[in-house]
Amino acid sequence: MQSGSRLVPFLLFSVFISGCAANDLMVKRQVESEAKIEFIIQSAKKTEQRHNELAGLLQVQDDQLKSLSGEIKRLRDDHRDLRASGDELKARVAILTQQSQTPKVEIVHPSSPLKVTKESGPPEEYIKSFGLYSANNFPAAIESFESFLKNYPQSDYAANAVYWIGECHYTLSDLPKAKEAFSKVVEVYPKSSKTPDALLKLGYTLSAMKEKEKATGIFERIITSYPSSPAAIKARERLNAN
């Protein structure tokens, strides 16, 4: 009996030890699991942080590219406007030069259409037409510019000639013909340096014809397509005035 009595505490002690060992193992495994979870969470946070940093860098680069693209477009617009101003200045200088020369030489129309480039300067017939416009002789200027277009249909100054025809009609208050001329510049010569100005005058013409909605659309188009041009500044002024 004494032997049996001694065996019971031993068995109980063994069970207790086994239970403690099992409990320690469970605790150890739980700690290891929590450590792994914490590691995964921290790794995910670091990955997300890195992703946000990269996204930020990409956004900065995208903004810089957009800014650079806008600056390039602005420089192109400025170059186009300067070139257009230079062309008209050449014409004015040529007119003054001709006026100072004696005797006066009459311009002979070419027997066949020629291609005149801006590199060679304004042709004499264009200079003559522009001189009539500058002298406020608008009917004669219209006729002269139309003759120039007939003789030089492929000239780099063709768009300019059509634009000045529109200006003549606009000044004479012949709004339908002015609208036709300015629209032709936009549709036939979309890449011309005169296109922004033609759009602006088309907007003015439509306003004068009481076509307010169409005029507003034209002014908004100028601001969108030629944001840094002088025409865009005037378009904004017209929209703000309304």
Buried (B, 14 or more C-beta within 10 A) or exposed (E): EEEEEEEEEEEEEEEEEEEEEEEEEEEEEEEEEEEEEEEEEEEEEEEEEEEEEEEEEEEEEEEEEEEEEEEEBBEEBEEBBEEBEEBBEBBBEBBEEBEEEEEEEEEEEEEEEEEBEBEEBBBBBBBBBBBBBBEEBBEBBBBBBBBBBEBBEEBBBBBBBBBBBBBBBBEEEBBEBBBBBBBBBBEEBEEBBBBBBBBBBBBBBBBBBEBEEBBBEBBBBBBEBBBBBBBBBBBBEBBEEE
